[in-house]
Amino acid sequence: MVGLTCERMDDNVADYLSPGLLARNFCRWYMQWLYFPMFDHHIAVSPHTAGELHQASFGHRRQRGVWVRPTGADCRLFTPERRTAAFRSWLEARGGAPACAMLLLYAGRLVPEKNLDLLIATMRLLERQHSGRFHLLIAGDGPLRAGMEQTCKRDLPGAVCFLGHVRNRELLADIYANCDALLHPNPREPFGIAPLEAMASGLPVVGPNTGGITSYANSGNALLVDAEPEPFVRAAVLLREDRGLAQAHRRAGRITVERFDWSAVASSFFRLCEELYALVEGAHEEPALAPEFYSSYTSIRRRFGWQS
């Protein structure tokens, strides 16, 4: 039995129930004594998600390994080659954007854990400082949509367009390729497929400097900043004013994502699963593919020097 960890329990509990000490302690207890020992080994999609497993890995007599394997993007579907003048004109008309506006995109679910207030705050500041020069398209749906639409209608009339859930993947790929930058506001993103698909599409990314996105995004292929309105605004303005920087990020992002094409990612998962099967069956004692870490019988208190 291999556990695949795609999110962090502590992050979700903080967003949906409580960020308080009692909730955090419950998450630690659940992950350490119920979730972690339920499996022979674990796979996490990023170092960020593996971090919660690392905390849960102390105090166990049985040794379990934790490997990190990313998810991916379809580099044949999401490509800069889909950018065309005709679709760009259609997208501007669909979104109600001025022809001179920079098209910003958010792609993802409209749910509490995505830190969507940052999108609204960023657009408020952009409208105040650069009225009419930036236009936000939101591709996605979820329980927060109605409230967000009301807020945007009141505070940002004509500056934000809600596209809803884009079911057609070909259409979604066209939208990515014909925007000018992706805004990804979640500082605790488990991995971040949307930024990866944006990079594959040749779309510069403005995102947080924390969370799973940092496992593939860096200063050379994206603008990673503090998850606050002012840094997001500065990053968006910089991409608009510095065409060379935007183009460099388009190229570097595409090169990065080619290592995360689904064919390579799936092959990596299959190789690891075969390795874990052989390990559990006793075919060999040590895995050929080293894990990020193993569980330990050492207690957390002793591990961090909290007792002699």
C-alpha positions in Angstrom: 0.0 0.0 0.0 1.5 3.3 -1.1 0.0 6.6 0.0 -0.1 9.4 -2.5 -0.2 12.8 -0.8 -1.4 15.6 -3.1 -2.4 18.1 -0.4 -1.6 19.0 3.2 -4.1 18.3 5.9 -2.9 21.2 8.1 -3.4 23.8 5.3 -6.9 22.6 4.4 -8.0 22.4 8.0 -6.7 25.9 8.6 -8.7 27.2 5.5 -12.0 25.3 6.2 -12.2 24.9 9.9 -9.6 26.7 12.1 -6.0 27.9 12.0 -5.8 27.6 15.8 -3.5 25.6 18.0 -6.1 22.9 18.7 -6.7 22.3 15.0 -3.0 22.2 14.2 -2.3 19.7 17.0 -5.1 17.5 15.8 -3.6 17.5 12.3 -0.2 16.5 13.6 -1.7 13.7 15.7 -3.9 12.4 12.8 -1.0 12.5 10.3 1.5 10.8 12.6 -0.6 8.1 14.2 -3.4 7.3 11.7 -2.4 8.4 8.2 1.4 7.8 8.1 1.4 4.2 9.5 -1.5 3.2 7.3 0.8 2.7 4.3 4.0 0.8 3.5 5.5 3.8 1.9 4.5 7.3 0.7 4.8 9.5 -2.4 4.2 13.3 -2.2 3.8 15.6 -5.1 6.2 18.3 -3.8 8.6 19.0 -1.0 5.9 21.3 0.4 3.4 18.4 0.8 6.2 16.1 1.9 6.9 18.5 4.8 3.8 17.4 6.7 4.8 13.8 6.2 8.3 14.5 7.5 6.8 15.9 10.7 4.7 12.8 11.0 7.6 10.4 10.3 9.1 10.4 13.8 8.4 7.8 16.5 7.7 4.8 14.2 9.4 1.4 14.8 8.7 0.4 11.2 10.8 2.1 8.5 8.8 3.8 5.8 10.2 5.8 2.9 8.8 9.1 1.5 9.5 9.9 -2.1 8.7 13.1 -4.0 7.3 12.8 -7.5 5.7 15.8 -9.3 2.6 15.9 -11.4 2.8 17.3 -14.9 1.4 19.0 -17.9 0.5 18.0 -21.5 3.2 19.8 -23.5 1.6 18.9 -26.8 -1.8 20.4 -25.9 -0.5 23.4 -23.9 1.9 25.2 -26.3 2.8 28.8 -27.3 1.9 27.9 -30.9 -1.8 28.3 -30.0 -1.3 32.1 -29.8 -3.1 33.8 -32.7 -4.3 37.3 -33.4 -7.8 35.9 -34.2 -8.2 34.1 -30.9 -6.7 37.0 -29.0 -9.3 39.3 -30.5 -12.1 36.9 -29.6 -10.8 36.6 -26.0 -10.7 40.4 -25.6 -14.2 40.6 -26.9 -15.4 37.7 -24.7 -13.8 39.2 -21.6 -14.8 42.8 -22.3 -11.2 43.9 -22.3 -9.8 47.0 -24.0 -7.5 46.2 -26.9 -4.6 47.8 -25.1 -5.1 46.0 -21.8 -2.7 43.3 -20.5 -4.7 40.1 -20.1 -4.1 38.5 -16.7 -5.4 35.0 -16.1 -6.4 33.0 -13.1 -7.1 29.3 -13.8 -8.4 27.1 -11.0 -11.1 26.3 -8.5 -12.8 29.2 -6.7 -12.4 27.7 -3.2 -11.1 29.1 0.1 -7.7 27.4 0.0 -6.7 29.3 -3.2 -6.3 32.7 -1.4 -8.5 34.4 -4.0 -8.8 37.6 -2.0 -5.3 38.4 -3.2 -6.6 38.5 -6.8 -9.3 41.0 -5.9 -6.9 43.1 -3.9 -4.3 43.1 -6.7 -6.9 44.2 -9.3 -8.2 47.0 -7.0 -4.6 48.3 -6.7 -4.0 48.0 -10.4 -7.2 49.8 -11.3 -6.3 52.6 -8.9 -2.8 53.0 -10.2 -3.2 51.9 -13.9 -6.8 52.2 -14.8 -7.8 50.2 -17.9 -4.4 48.8 -18.5 -5.0 45.4 -16.9 -7.9 43.0 -17.3 -8.4 39.8 -15.3 -9.9 36.7 -16.7 -11.0 34.0 -14.2 -11.3 30.5 -15.6 -12.9 28.3 -13.0 -15.9 27.7 -10.8 -16.6 26.9 -7.2 -18.5 28.0 -4.0 -16.8 31.4 -3.9 -17.8 32.5 -7.4 -21.0 34.2 -6.6 -19.5 36.3 -3.8 -16.5 37.2 -6.0 -18.7 38.3 -8.9 -20.7 40.6 -6.6 -17.5 42.1 -5.2 -16.0 42.6 -8.7 -19.2 44.1 -10.1 -19.2 46.6 -7.2 -15.5 47.4 -6.9 -14.0 46.5 -10.3 -16.7 47.1 -12.9 -15.5 46.0 -16.3 -12.0 45.0 -15.1 -12.7 41.3 -14.3 -14.5 38.6 -16.4 -15.6 35.2 -15.1 -15.3 32.6 -17.7 -16.7 29.8 -15.6 -15.4 26.2 -15.7 -13.8 25.6 -19.1 -14.6 22.0 -19.8 -13.1 21.9 -23.3 -9.3 21.4 -22.9 -8.6 22.7 -26.3 -10.3 26.0 -25.5 -8.5 26.2 -22.2 -5.2 25.7 -24.0 -6.1 28.5 -26.3 -7.0 30.8 -23.4 -3.6 30.1 -21.7 -1.6 30.9 -24.8 -3.4 34.1 -25.7 -3.2 35.8 -22.3 -0.2 37.8 -21.1 0.5 36.6 -17.6 -0.9 34.1 -15.0 -1.6 35.3 -11.5 -1.4 32.4 -9.1 -2.2 33.7 -5.6 -2.0 30.6 -3.3 1.1 30.7 -1.1 0.4 27.1 0.2 -0.2 25.5 -3.2 0.5 21.7 -2.9 2.0 21.6 -6.4 0.3 23.9 -8.9 -0.7 22.4 -12.2 -2.2 25.6 -13.5 1.2 27.5 -13.3 2.8 24.5 -15.0 0.3 24.5 -17.9 0.7 28.3 -18.2 4.5 27.9 -18.5 3.9 25.2 -21.1 1.8 27.7 -23.0 4.5 30.3 -23.0 2.7 32.4 -20.4 4.7 34.3 -17.8 3.8 33.4 -14.2 3.4 35.7 -11.2 3.2 33.6 -8.1 4.1 33.2 -4.4 7.6 32.5 -3.3 6.4 29.7 -1.0 4.5 26.4 -1.5 4.7 23.6 -4.1 5.1 26.0 -7.0 8.7 26.6 -5.9 9.6 23.0 -6.8 9.7 24.1 -10.4 9.3 27.9 -10.6 12.2 30.1 -9.8 13.7 33.6 -10.4 14.8 32.5 -13.9 11.4 31.4 -15.2 8.8 33.2 -13.1 8.2 36.2 -10.9 7.9 34.8 -7.4 7.0 37.3 -4.8 5.4 37.7 -1.3 1.7 36.8 -1.5 0.6 40.4 -1.0 -1.1 42.9 -3.3 1.8 45.3 -3.7 4.4 42.8 -4.8 1.8 41.2 -7.2 1.1 44.6 -8.7 4.8 45.4 -9.1 5.3 42.1 -10.8 2.4 42.6 -13.3 3.6 46.1 -14.1 7.1 44.9 -14.6 6.0 42.2 -17.1 4.0 44.8 -19.0 6.8 47.3 -19.2 9.7 45.0 -19.7 9.0 43.0 -22.9 12.4 41.4 -22.8 11.8 40.0 -19.3 8.4 38.7 -20.3 9.8 37.0 -23.4 12.7 35.5 -21.4 10.2 34.0 -18.9 8.1 32.6 -21.8 11.2 30.7 -23.1 12.5 29.6 -19.8 9.1 28.5 -18.6 8.6 26.3 -21.6 12.0 24.7 -21.3 11.3 24.0 -17.6 7.9 22.3 -18.3 9.3 20.0 -20.9 10.8 18.1 -18.1 7.4 17.7 -16.6 5.5 16.4 -19.6 3.0 13.8 -18.6 4.7 11.0 -20.4 7.9 11.5 -18.4 6.0 12.0 -15.2 3.9 8.9 -15.6 7.0 6.8 -16.4 8.7 8.1 -13.3 5.7 7.0 -11.2 5.6 3.6 -12.8 9.4 3.1 -12.2 9.0 4.1 -8.6 6.0 1.8 -8.0 7.8 -1.1 -9.4 10.8 -0.3 -7.2 8.5 -0.1 -4.1 6.8 -3.4 -5.0 10.2 -5.1 -5.2 11.2 -3.6 -2.0 8.2 -4.7 0.0 8.3 -8.1 -1.5 11.9 -8.5 -0.3 13.6 -8.6 -3.7 16.2 -6.3 -2.3 16.9 -4.5 0.9 17.7 -1.0 -0.3 15.8 0.9 -3.0 17.7 1.9 -6.1 15.7 5.2 -6.1 16.6 6.9 -2.8 13.7 8.5 -0.9 13.6 12.1 0.4 13.7 10.6 3.9 12.8 7.6 6.0 10.7 7.4 9.1 12.5 7.1 12.4 11.9 5.7 15.8 13.5 8.8 17.2 10.9 11.0 18.9 10.2 14.5 17.6 11.3 15.9 20.9 14.7 14.1 20.8 15.0 14.9 17.0 14.9 18.6 17.6 16.7 18.6 20.9 13.8 19.4 23.1 15.0 16.9 25.8 18.3 15.5 26.8 
